[in-house]
């Protein structure tokens, strides 16, 4: 059962998180809430592995993205990924089956932890809930009375309180009533899981059968030949770039890039399935079996890397022709991440040990997303399009106007009406959205300061 220190830590962390986390936008409150939660869970004094510590650090980094980046789409991806890495930090699954099973543990643990918490409260301090409620009520009354007197006595202090304290309204009360118990249940479930880690399958599924070498080697060898023929015959299509597109009868830039991307997805799925089946059931009884695995599956992964490089190049050609967008940058990031996955597959094939591969793929996805946050995609998109405008005179101001506050410093490089048309909507959003201490965001703060010094002005009509 939980000790008194742990119960107090969980209550404080839930209260801090419920107060600090801004549910409607990215902000520093997400970092504050996640930090408070990790500190509270540390009170369990449970020994964790280096993998759990790494997943926990990744979770904190993902939720901290909201402090410095304003792009909503990027932060949503970070929050969703943080839910995955947070689960891995609690459970430390070793196999693919354990990873899949681990995602059912947090909701189940939140329910199972309630009797555990109740037993700890009754055992450690019988009769104390009423006393604690009384102390909290007296403290709150004193703070409200004296805070109101100080605020009425000094306008600056009143302004500080107005900025620091959330406004009390029906929605604020409803948010606190619903959010605090939910967060406490989640944190109690996490502490319960750390205190008594569940037993997940530490070993892989038992091998019921194994292929003979010819059973798998012949199909994979034929597939290797097909891939090699495709790469050889289609070399002009794969790496033709602008010249291939501009040839008479050549495809449009859109078809050229999209064809490469969907080709990549199809080849990726096929290769991963084949490698997974071969790596799982291919025999390894003698040296010839092991050489066959390394050569045939390794060649398949290498040829897939060629297609990954082709698709990345195609997307670059597309971006040079039509400009950069969020979707195009994200697709490029996915392609590079898939390339890293196939490198990991090659390493696993050389070592003939792939138990770490599922966790490695999740780590690659997490690092790729954090790398995208470091890149600052909205600003990167704006910078590249402004550079392209300087070189070609072509720009889509209507699209650039939809970017987040991250892009404001790059769009400020434009002049006159182009600048106004690129920034007026961002300026309007920043005026309507007031950030308090919970929702403070560095990108929005810098954008407000820049637009306060040089307002966007009126847009006389879009170019592009």
N, C-alpha and C positions, 0 to 999 in steps of 0.2 A: 504493500500500500504506500501511497505517496507521503512524504514527510511534510512538515509544516512549511519549511523553506520552499519546497517545490510548489506547494499549493499557492503560496503568496506570489511566487515568481510567475506562475501561470496566470493568476488573476491580474497581476500588474501588466504582463505582456499583452493579454487580451484587451485590457483597458487602453493601453497605449496604442495598440494597433487599431482598435475601433475608433479611437479619436484621431489618429494621425493619417490613416490611409484614405486618400481621396479616390472614391470609386469611379468618378466621372472623367479622370484625366491622369496623365503621368505627373509625378511630383515626388518631392523628397520624402513624403509620408510613407511611401512604399518601402524605402530604405530604412526609415526609422522603425516601422512596424516589423520588418523582417529581422532587423538587428535585435530588437527587443525579444522576439520569439526565439532566436538562436541562443541568446544569453539565458533565457528562462529554461530552455531545454538542457543547457549545459549544467544546470543545477542537479540534474539527474545523476551526474558524475558517472555516467556510463562510458566505458571504454569503447571508442569507435576506431574503425580501421582508417588507413590513409585514404582509401577510396571514398568512404563516407565523408571524411573531412573535405576532400576535393569536390564531391558533389554538393556539399553544403556551401562551400565557397562559391561554386558556380551559381547556386541558387541566389545567394546574396548579390553577386555581380549582375545577374539578370534583372533582379528587381531594382537594383541601383541604377539601371539604364534610364529609368524615368526621371532621375535627378538631373541628367545632363542632356537628354534627347527629348524633343517634343513630338516627334512623329507618332501619331496614335497607332498606326498599323504595325510599326516596329515594336512598340511597347506591348501591344496585345500578344505578339509572337513571343516576346520575352516572358510575359506572365504565364502563358500556356506551357512554355518550355520549363519554367521554374517549377511548375507543378510536377513535372516529370522528374527533374533533377532532385527536388525535395523528397519525393518518394524514394528514389534510389539512395539518398543520404540516410534515410531512416532504416531501410531494409537491407541494403547491400546485397542485392541478388547477384548470383554468379553465372547462371545459365539463362538461355532465352526463355525457357519455360518459367523460371523463377521471376524474370523481369516482367513477363506478361501477368503472372499471378500477383505480383507486388502492387499493381495498380488498384486491386480490390481491397488492399489492406487499410489505407487511411480512412475511408468512410466506415468500414467495419470497426476499426479501432476507436473511432470517435464515439460510437455507440457503446462498445464494450468498456470504455474507460469511465463511464459515468458511475457504475457501482464501485469501481476502484477508487474514484475520487470521494464518493460518499463514505466509503469505509475509512478512508484516511482522515476525513473531517471528523467523523464520530469518534475515532480512536484517539486522535491527537488532541483534540480540544472540544470535548462535549460541552454543549451549551454556549459555545463562543460565537456562533453566527449572529445572534441577537446583539451581543456586546459589540461585535465588529460593525454591524449596521448602525448602532447608536453612535459609535465613535466617528464613523464616516459621515453621518448626518450632521453631527455637531461641527465637524471640520468644514463641511460644505457651507453651512449657514454662516460660520465666521468669515470664510473667504468671500462669500457673496456680499455680506453687509459691509465689511471693511473695504473690499474692492470697489463697491459702489461709491462709498464716501471718498476714497482717494480719486476715483475717476471724476467725480463732480468737482473736486478741488483743483484738478489740473487737467487742461485740455490735452497736453502731450501724453500724459499717462493714460487718459481715456482713449486716445488714438492707438496707443500701443496695445491696450486691452482689446480694442475693436479688431485689430489686425491678428492678435494672437489667439483669440477665442473664437470658436465657430459660432455662427449665428444660431440662436435657439428658435426653431420653428417646428411645425408638425413633422416635416420630412426629416429634420435632424434628430428629433426624439425617436421617430420610427426607425431610423437608421441605427441608432444606438441600441434600441430594444432588440432589434433583430440581429445586428452584426456582432455585438459583444458575446451573447451566448454561443453563437456559431463559432466564433474565433476561439472561445474558451474550450469548446468541445473538440475542435481540431487540434489545438495545442495539447489538451489532455490526452487525446488519442496518440499524438506523436510521442509524448512522454511515456505513455503506456507501452508503445511499441519499442521504444529504446530500452525501457526497463526489462521487458521480456520479449526479446526479438522472436518473431514467428519462425517456424521451421519450414523453409521452402526447399524444394528439390535442389540439393547441392550437387547432385550428379545428374548427368544427362539421362535421357530416356534409355532404357536398356536396348541393346541392339538385338533385334529379333531375327534379322537376316543380313547377309552381306552379298554384294554383287561379286561375281567373278570378274576378273580384269577385262575380259572381252565384252561383258555385259554393258559396262559403262564407257570403256575406252573407245570402242568403235563409234558410238554416236557422238561423243565429245570430239573425237578426232575429225569426223566429218563436219561437225559444226565449226571447228577451228578452220578447216579448209574453206568453208563458206564465208566466214568472216574475212579471211585473208584475201579471198578472191574479190569480195566486195570492196575492201579497202584499196586493193590494187587497181581494179577496173574503174572505181569511182573516185580515183585520186583527184581528178580535175574538179569534180563536183564538190568533194569534201573540202578542198583547200583552194578552190578557184577564186574565192573572194569576189572583189569588185569586178575583176576582169571577166570572170565566168558569168556574172549577172548581166554585165553590159554587152556580152556577145549577142549577135542576132539570134532570136529564138530562145534566149536564156530566160530563167525565171525572174520574177520580181524579187526585190529585196525581202519583202514580207514572206513570200513562199520559200525563199532560200533559207531564211533563219528559222521559220516555224518548222519546216521539214526536218532540219537538223535537230531541233529540240524534241519533237515527238519521236524521231528516230532514236534519240538518246534514251528516252524513257522506255521504249520497247526493248532496246538492247540491254538496258540496265536490268529491267525485270527478268529477262531471259537469262542473263548471265548470273545474276544472284541466285536464281532458282537452281540452275544447273550446278553452280559451285556448291551451294548448300547441300544438294542431294549427293554430289560426288564426294564432298568432304565428309559427309555423314556415313555413307554406306560403301564407299570404295574400299577394297581390301588393302591392308598394309602389312601383310604377313612377311614379305621379303623385299629385297632391294629393288627389284623390277617393279613391284607394285608402287612403291614410294616414288620412284623416278617417274612413272606414268602419271601419278597425281600431280607432281610438281610441273612436269612439262606440259601436259594437256590442259589442265585447269589454269596454269600460269599463262599459257599462250592465249587462252580465252580472255583472261583478265587484261592482258597487255593489249590485245586487239580492241577491247572495249575502251581502254584508255585512249586509243587513237580516235575513236568515235567521239569520246568526251572532248578531246582537244578540237576536233572538227566542229562540234556543236558550239563550243565556246567561241571559236573563231567566227562562225556564222553570226552569232549574236553580236559580236563586235562590229561586223560589217553592217548589220542592221542598224545598230546604234549610231554609227558614223553617218549613215544615210538619212535616218529619220529622227535622230536625237535620243536622249536618255529619258527613260521613265522608270517609275518604281517597279513595274512588272518586269521590265527588261533587266534592270539591275538585280532584282531578286532571282530571276531565272539564271543569270550568270553565276550568282552565288550558289544556287542549287547545283549547277553543273560542276563548279569547282569542288563543292562538297562531295559530289558523287565520285569525282576523280580521286579524292582522298580516300573514299571508301574502297575503291578498287586497289589502291596502293596497299591499304590495310589487308585486303584479301590476298594480295600477292605475298605479303609478309607472313600471313597465317599459312599460306600454301608452302612456302619455303620451310617453315618450322614444323609443318604438319601438326600444328596446335591452334585450333580455332575457338577454344572455349571463351577466350576474351573478346572475340569479335563482336558479339551483340553490344557489349558495353562500350567497345571501341567506336562502333557506329554512332551510338548515342553521344559519346564524348565529341566525336567529329561534328555532329549536328550542333551541339552546344557551343563549341569553339567557333564554328562558322557563324552562328547567330551573334555571338559577342564580337566577332571580327566585323560583322556588318554594322553593329552599333558603333564600333570604333571608327569605321569608315565615315559614319554620319551620312546615310544614303540620300536624304533629302537635300542636304547641302551639296553633296557630291553631284547629284543630278543637276542642280541649279548651276553649279560652277561649270560643268561640262557643256551645258546648253548655252550659257553666256559666252564661253570660249568659242563654241561653234557659231554663234551669232556674229562674233567679231570676225571670224574667218569666212563665213558664207553669206551673212546677211539674212539668214533664215532662223526664225524662232517662233515657238508657240507660247505666247504669253498667257493665253487662256489656261493652258495646262499648268504652267509654272505658278499661276496664281492660286492653284489648289494645294500647293505644298505647305508644309507646316512651318512653324517659326524657325526651325533649324535652317531653312533656306534663305532667311532674310538677309544675312550678311552677304551672301553671294549675289542675290538679286539687287542689292543696293549698288552693285557695280554698273548697272544699266543707267542710262541717262534719260532725263526729261520724261516724255510721255510713256516710253517703254518701261521705265522704272515705276511710274505711277500705276500702270496697268498690271505690273507684276506683283505689286505690294499692297494694293488698296484693300483686298479681301483679308490678307494677313493682318493688316493694321486694324480692320474692323473687328476681327475675331479677338485680337489682343485687348481691344478696348472693352469688349463685352465680357470677357473672361477675367475676373479678378482673382489673383492668386493670393492666398494667405500662407501662413507658415507651413501648412500641411501640403499644399499643392505647389510650393516653390519649385521652379524649374529653371535651370541655368540658361537654356536656349531661349525660353520665353522672356526671361529677365533681360538678356542681352538684346533681344529683338525690340523690346519696349524702349530700352534706352536709346537704341539707334533711331527708331522712328520718332521718338520724342525730340531728338536733336534735328532730324531731317524727315518731316512728315511725308507720306507718300504723295499726297495731292490728288487731284482728280484725273481719272482716266479718260482720254479723249477718243478711245477706240482701240480694239485689240489688233495686234499684228500677228498673223499666223492663225 
